[in-house]
Amino acid sequence: MWLRPGPGPWLGGVDPAGARPGPAQPGRWRPLMTTALTTLLLSTLIGLSLGLLGGGGSMLTVPLLVYVVGLEPKVGFATSTVVVGSTALIAMTQHARRGNVRWRTGAIFAITSMLGAYASSSSARWINGGTLMLLFAGMMIAAAVAMFVGRAGLDERVTETPQPLTLGLAGVVVGALTGMVGAGGGFVIVPTLVLFAGMRMHAAVGTSLLVIALKSAAGLAGYAGHTPIAWDSALLVTIGAISGTFFGTLLATKMSGASLKRGFAAMLVGMAVLLIRREASTEALLGVVALWPLWLILLIGGGIAAARRR
């Protein structure tokens, strides 16, 4: 199946793997290899983002799997949990060697967010694929806004004495919001750990990777019962992403990353606009409106976070 000529975008077009069907064409090795190499190159950005910023993996992985590899949106979300989880695990070990992982706090947050991720990813079967993509675009815009605003001042508020109940509730909410769209949630987890656990940025990045790895495993379990995983696509993208983690982790120790965060935020906005233009439809928009409880939770959570920052 892997890199075999046949129907589908480049993987052989096996329907259970979620590839979008296409006409069978003999002798497609050259475009297949070109697409595979492009995918491998672009996937290094996933690891670079996770290693440097502790997040952004799924925001790059999902568009790559859907628009470059050619998977259906739901299969792309499910497959992204494999890629992001595996890559985050490797990046976490690199940060752990530098003492930037808070295991107890990370475990509390991870366990509670895994519960939320499993519940929400299991419910994804009833949501239109276009609606999921629009939700994902909304998360990208929210993450970009948070990065544009900046978190420099938060690093001064260091206590590292979180309240387990508060941290656990935050974990459930973050897990539920990100699990539905297959997102690792690093750009939500990192500021949450800084706000609610009093962590410094470097520790929050490393601990975020622990949470992402465990929560992605829970999200994968939730998807496994109703959505197929494109394992060959996951393997190829993961190989490239893992190579990128080494550069990202190295840069995290050498650079402040402030300008990189804002540049990455601009890229997120551009990608979100692209997703909205491609996926917007009456059915998808009605699906987003129907999820008004989700927006209410986001509004309340944002208000609480803003109050704590003051």
Backbone torsions as a table, in degrees:
resi	resn	phi	psi	omega
1	MET	NA	-38.4	-170.6
2	TRP	-71.2	121.4	178.3
3	LEU	56.9	33.0	178.9
4	ARG	-95.0	136.1	175.9
5	PRO	-62.3	146.1	179.8
6	GLY	155.4	-168.4	-179.3
7	PRO	-67.6	158.0	178.9
8	GLY	101.5	170.2	-172.4
9	PRO	-66.3	-46.0	178.8
10	TRP	-162.8	-13.0	-174.9
11	LEU	-95.2	-2.9	-177.9
12	GLY	113.8	-8.5	170.7
13	GLY	65.0	29.9	178.0
14	VAL	-71.4	121.1	-172.9
15	ASP	-57.9	-41.1	179.7
16	PRO	-60.2	-24.1	179.3
17	ALA	-83.2	-5.4	174.0
18	GLY	89.0	9.0	-180.0
19	ALA	-70.7	141.9	178.4
20	ARG	-72.0	130.9	-173.8
21	PRO	-67.9	151.9	177.6
22	GLY	-152.5	167.4	-177.7
23	PRO	-70.2	140.4	178.1
24	ALA	-67.9	130.9	179.9
25	GLN	-136.0	124.4	179.4
26	PRO	-72.6	153.8	173.8
27	GLY	66.1	45.8	-177.9
28	ARG	-99.2	21.1	-174.3
29	TRP	-61.1	-41.6	-176.3
30	ARG	-63.5	-52.5	177.2
31	PRO	-64.5	-30.8	178.1
32	LEU	-63.7	-47.2	-178.9
33	MET	-67.5	-36.8	177.8
34	THR	-61.6	-45.1	179.2
35	THR	-66.1	-39.1	179.4
36	ALA	-63.6	-43.1	179.5
37	LEU	-67.4	-39.0	176.3
38	THR	-61.7	-43.8	178.6
39	THR	-61.6	-43.7	-179.4
40	LEU	-62.8	-41.5	-179.7
41	LEU	-66.8	-47.5	-179.3
42	LEU	-65.3	-30.7	-177.7
43	SER	-68.2	-20.2	176.5
44	THR	-63.8	-26.7	178.0
45	LEU	-65.2	-28.6	178.4
46	ILE	-63.3	-50.9	179.1
47	GLY	-65.8	-36.2	177.8
48	LEU	-60.3	-45.0	-180.0
49	SER	-65.1	-45.9	-179.5
50	LEU	-64.5	-43.9	-178.3
51	GLY	-68.0	-34.9	-176.9
52	LEU	-85.5	-45.3	-171.4
53	LEU	-110.9	-9.1	-178.5
54	GLY	73.8	16.6	-179.2
55	GLY	-170.2	-176.8	178.8
56	GLY	89.1	-4.2	-176.9
57	GLY	-61.7	-50.3	-177.1
58	SER	-71.6	-28.3	179.6
59	MET	-67.8	-22.1	173.6
60	LEU	-96.8	-33.4	-175.3
61	THR	-68.1	-46.4	-175.9
62	VAL	-61.6	-50.4	177.0
63	PRO	-60.4	-36.0	178.5
64	LEU	-62.7	-46.4	-178.9
65	LEU	-68.6	-35.7	-175.9
66	VAL	-82.2	-46.2	-170.9
67	TYR	-96.5	-25.2	178.6
68	VAL	-98.3	-52.8	178.8
69	VAL	-71.1	-39.0	176.6
70	GLY	99.1	23.6	178.5
71	LEU	-78.3	155.6	172.2
72	GLU	-65.0	149.7	-175.7
73	PRO	-51.8	-48.2	-177.6
74	LYS	-64.5	-39.3	177.6
75	VAL	-67.4	-36.6	176.8
76	GLY	-63.0	-42.6	177.2
77	PHE	-62.3	-45.9	-178.5
78	ALA	-64.2	-43.5	-179.5
79	THR	-66.9	-31.4	179.5
80	SER	-62.4	-27.7	179.0
81	THR	-65.3	-32.8	177.2
82	VAL	-68.8	-48.3	-177.5
83	VAL	-64.0	-51.8	-175.7
84	VAL	-66.3	-42.3	-179.7
85	GLY	-63.3	-45.8	-179.7
86	SER	-65.3	-43.5	-178.9
87	THR	-67.0	-41.5	178.7
88	ALA	-62.7	-36.9	179.5
89	LEU	-62.4	-43.8	178.8
90	ILE	-66.0	-45.2	179.6
91	ALA	-63.3	-35.9	179.7
92	MET	-62.8	-41.3	-179.7
93	THR	-62.3	-34.0	178.4
94	GLN	-69.5	-41.1	176.9
95	HIS	-69.5	-34.6	-179.5
96	ALA	-63.0	-35.3	177.9
97	ARG	-62.7	-24.2	179.5
98	ARG	-97.1	7.6	177.2
99	GLY	74.6	25.5	-175.8
100	ASN	-105.5	26.2	176.4
101	VAL	-123.7	123.7	176.6
102	ARG	-98.2	99.4	-168.1
103	TRP	-65.9	-44.3	-176.6
104	ARG	-65.5	-50.0	179.2
105	THR	-62.4	-42.3	178.9
106	GLY	-62.7	-37.7	-179.7
107	ALA	-66.1	-44.2	179.1
108	ILE	-61.0	-48.2	-178.1
109	PHE	-65.9	-39.8	-177.6
110	ALA	-66.1	-45.7	-177.5
111	ILE	-61.4	-46.2	-179.0
112	THR	-69.0	-37.4	179.2
113	SER	-71.8	-29.0	175.8
114	MET	-63.9	-38.7	177.5
115	LEU	-62.1	-46.1	178.5
116	GLY	-65.2	-38.9	-179.3
117	ALA	-66.9	-41.5	-179.3
118	TYR	-64.6	-44.4	-178.6
119	ALA	-64.1	-43.8	-176.1
120	SER	-74.7	-37.5	179.2
121	SER	-68.8	-30.5	176.5
122	SER	-67.2	-31.6	-179.6
123	SER	-81.2	-8.8	-176.7
124	ALA	-64.6	-18.9	-178.7
125	ARG	-62.5	-23.9	-177.1
126	TRP	-94.2	4.6	-176.3
127	ILE	-111.2	134.8	179.0
128	ASN	-59.2	141.9	-178.9
129	GLY	-59.3	-39.5	177.6
130	GLY	-64.1	-36.2	177.0
131	THR	-64.0	-41.5	177.8
132	LEU	-60.8	-41.3	179.8
133	MET	-65.4	-38.3	177.4
134	LEU	-67.8	-38.7	174.9
135	LEU	-61.2	-41.3	179.6
136	PHE	-63.5	-41.9	177.6
137	ALA	-62.0	-39.0	176.8
138	GLY	-61.9	-40.9	177.2
139	MET	-64.0	-38.5	179.1
140	MET	-62.9	-42.6	179.2
141	ILE	-65.4	-42.2	178.8
142	ALA	-62.1	-42.3	178.5
143	ALA	-64.6	-39.7	179.6
144	ALA	-63.8	-42.0	178.3
145	VAL	-61.0	-44.2	179.6
146	ALA	-61.3	-37.2	-179.8
147	MET	-74.2	-37.6	177.2
148	PHE	-63.1	-41.6	179.9
149	VAL	-62.4	-39.9	177.3
150	GLY	92.4	157.8	-178.7
151	ARG	-131.1	23.0	-175.5
152	ALA	-60.5	-41.1	-177.9
153	GLY	-69.1	-25.7	-177.2
154	LEU	-65.7	-27.8	-176.5
155	ASP	-67.3	-14.9	178.2
156	GLU	-78.8	-21.8	-175.6
157	ARG	-92.9	77.4	-174.6
158	VAL	-107.9	119.9	175.2
159	THR	-129.2	-37.7	-177.8
160	GLU	51.4	35.6	174.0
161	THR	-127.1	68.5	-175.7
162	PRO	-72.3	150.7	171.9
163	GLN	-81.7	121.6	-175.8
164	PRO	-55.3	-39.7	-178.1
165	LEU	-65.8	-47.3	179.2
166	THR	-61.7	-44.4	-180.0
167	LEU	-63.9	-39.7	179.7
168	GLY	-65.4	-43.2	178.3
169	LEU	-63.9	-40.5	177.3
170	ALA	-62.6	-37.8	178.7
171	GLY	-63.8	-42.0	179.0
172	VAL	-61.6	-46.0	-178.3
173	VAL	-64.2	-47.0	-179.8
174	VAL	-62.7	-43.3	179.5
175	GLY	-62.3	-41.6	-179.4
176	ALA	-66.4	-42.0	-177.4
177	LEU	-68.2	-40.8	-175.6
178	THR	-87.2	-29.5	-178.0
179	GLY	-65.8	-31.4	-177.7
180	MET	-63.4	-32.6	-178.4
181	VAL	-110.0	18.9	175.3
182	GLY	67.9	21.0	-176.1
183	ALA	-89.9	141.7	175.4
184	GLY	-69.1	-34.5	174.0
185	GLY	84.1	19.6	-177.1
186	GLY	-58.6	-38.6	-179.0
187	PHE	-73.8	-9.5	170.6
188	VAL	-97.7	-39.4	-176.8
189	ILE	-66.7	-44.0	-176.4
190	VAL	-59.3	-53.7	178.2
191	PRO	-65.0	-29.9	177.1
192	THR	-64.7	-42.2	178.5
193	LEU	-66.6	-35.0	177.8
194	VAL	-69.2	-43.0	-176.9
195	LEU	-73.8	-46.3	-171.4
196	PHE	-98.1	-17.1	179.6
197	ALA	-115.7	-3.6	176.7
198	GLY	65.7	31.0	-176.5
199	MET	-86.0	151.8	167.6
200	ARG	-72.8	160.5	-173.9
201	MET	-60.6	-43.6	-178.4
202	HIS	-63.2	-40.4	178.1
203	ALA	-68.9	-36.9	179.0
204	ALA	-65.4	-38.1	178.4
205	VAL	-63.7	-48.4	-179.4
206	GLY	-64.2	-42.9	179.9
207	THR	-68.9	-34.0	177.0
208	SER	-58.9	-37.1	-179.7
209	LEU	-66.1	-36.1	174.7
210	LEU	-61.9	-46.4	-179.8
211	VAL	-63.0	-43.9	-178.8
212	ILE	-61.3	-43.7	-178.7
213	ALA	-61.5	-47.0	-178.4
214	LEU	-70.7	-40.6	-178.2
215	LYS	-69.5	-33.7	176.5
216	SER	-64.6	-36.2	176.8
217	ALA	-63.2	-40.6	178.0
218	ALA	-67.0	-40.3	177.8
219	GLY	-63.5	-39.0	177.2
220	LEU	-62.4	-41.8	178.4
221	ALA	-61.9	-38.5	179.1
222	GLY	-67.5	-38.6	179.4
223	TYR	-74.5	-29.9	-171.4
224	ALA	-57.1	-30.1	-176.4
225	GLY	-74.8	-18.0	-174.4
226	HIS	-141.0	-6.7	-178.7
227	THR	-132.5	129.4	-179.8
228	PRO	-70.8	155.0	177.7
229	ILE	-109.4	131.4	175.9
230	ALA	-86.6	86.1	-171.3
231	TRP	-65.3	-35.9	179.6
232	ASP	-66.6	-41.0	176.0
233	SER	-63.2	-43.0	179.9
234	ALA	-60.4	-40.9	-178.9
235	LEU	-64.3	-47.6	-178.2
236	LEU	-62.9	-47.0	-178.5
237	VAL	-67.2	-37.5	180.0
238	THR	-65.0	-39.3	178.4
239	ILE	-58.1	-47.9	178.4
240	GLY	-66.2	-39.4	-178.0
241	ALA	-65.8	-41.5	-179.6
242	ILE	-62.4	-39.3	177.6
243	SER	-61.9	-34.1	179.2
244	GLY	-71.1	-24.7	-178.8
245	THR	-63.7	-32.9	-178.5
246	PHE	-65.9	-40.3	177.0
247	PHE	-69.5	-40.9	-179.5
248	GLY	-63.8	-44.8	179.3
249	THR	-64.1	-39.6	178.2
250	LEU	-63.9	-44.6	178.5
251	LEU	-63.2	-34.1	-179.6
252	ALA	-61.8	-29.3	-179.9
253	THR	-88.4	-13.2	-175.2
254	LYS	-106.5	-22.7	-171.6
255	MET	-127.2	153.5	175.2
256	SER	-73.1	-34.8	175.6
257	GLY	82.7	3.1	-177.1
258	ALA	-62.6	-48.1	-179.7
259	SER	-68.3	-34.3	178.2
260	LEU	-65.4	-37.6	179.1
261	LYS	-61.5	-44.0	-178.5
262	ARG	-70.3	-37.2	175.6
263	GLY	-64.6	-39.7	178.4
264	PHE	-67.4	-35.7	177.8
265	ALA	-62.4	-41.2	177.8
266	ALA	-62.3	-38.7	178.4
267	MET	-65.8	-37.9	178.5
268	LEU	-62.4	-41.4	179.0
269	VAL	-62.4	-44.0	178.7
270	GLY	-60.8	-42.6	179.1
271	MET	-66.7	-38.0	179.3
272	ALA	-64.2	-42.0	178.3
273	VAL	-61.7	-40.8	178.6
274	LEU	-62.1	-44.5	179.6
275	LEU	-62.2	-43.4	-178.7
276	ILE	-63.7	-42.5	-179.7
277	ARG	-64.5	-36.1	-176.4
278	ARG	-81.0	-32.2	-169.7
279	GLU	-106.9	-12.1	-176.0
280	ALA	-63.0	128.2	175.9
281	SER	-154.1	164.5	-179.8
282	THR	-59.0	-43.9	-178.6
283	GLU	-64.0	-44.0	-179.0
284	ALA	-66.6	-41.5	-179.9
285	LEU	-65.3	-40.1	176.7
286	LEU	-63.8	-34.9	177.1
287	GLY	-64.6	-39.2	177.5
288	VAL	-64.4	-44.0	179.3
289	VAL	-62.9	-37.8	-178.5
290	ALA	-65.1	-19.8	179.6
291	LEU	-91.6	37.3	-178.0
292	TRP	-58.2	-30.6	176.8
293	PRO	-60.6	-33.1	178.3
294	LEU	-63.7	-44.3	179.2
295	TRP	-66.5	-33.5	177.1
296	LEU	-64.5	-42.6	177.8
297	ILE	-62.4	-43.7	178.5
298	LEU	-60.6	-41.7	-179.8
299	LEU	-64.0	-46.1	-179.9
300	ILE	-65.0	-45.2	179.9
301	GLY	-62.6	-40.2	177.8
302	GLY	-65.0	-38.0	177.3
303	GLY	-64.2	-41.8	178.7
304	ILE	-63.8	-44.7	-179.9
305	ALA	-62.6	-41.6	179.4
306	ALA	-63.9	-39.5	179.2
307	ALA	-64.2	-39.4	-179.9
308	ARG	-68.4	-31.5	-179.8
309	ARG	-68.7	-27.1	177.7
310	ARG	-75.8	NA	NA
